[in-house]
Amino acid sequence: MKTFLLLWATPIALLGAWYSLSYYDMSFGIFMLTRQAHDLVFQIYGNVLGLPPETIPPLVMRAVVVDSLVLFAFMAFRRRKPIKAWWAARQEASSEVAETRASPESLSSAP
């Protein structure tokens, strides 16, 4: 599972780092990190997909979010028994606290 998470997180981190650095033109002398390369990449993708280039980053972000939700749902499904036990223990502890708060000893006698 750790390898799977690493294979998921690495491309997302690299894409996010490239997008952030190139968007703000923090090139450090590397052409791929310039704003010019940023605009060129999205212009090429826009031409290939037949979409305006400014609509591509939100679509990519939406795809990353959906993929992440699917991945975390898959992980939660695989660990459903410990999650269910944790949730039941939490609910039990919460109900005990609620009962303690509502006890006559904890109520104020002020008018």
Secondary structure, 3 states (H helix, E strand, C coil): CHHHHHHHHHHHHHHHHHHHHHHCCCCCCCHHHCHHHHHHHHHHHHHHHCCCHHHHHHHHHHHHHHHHHHHHHHHHHHCHHHHHHHHHHHHHHHHHHHHHHCCHHHCCCCC
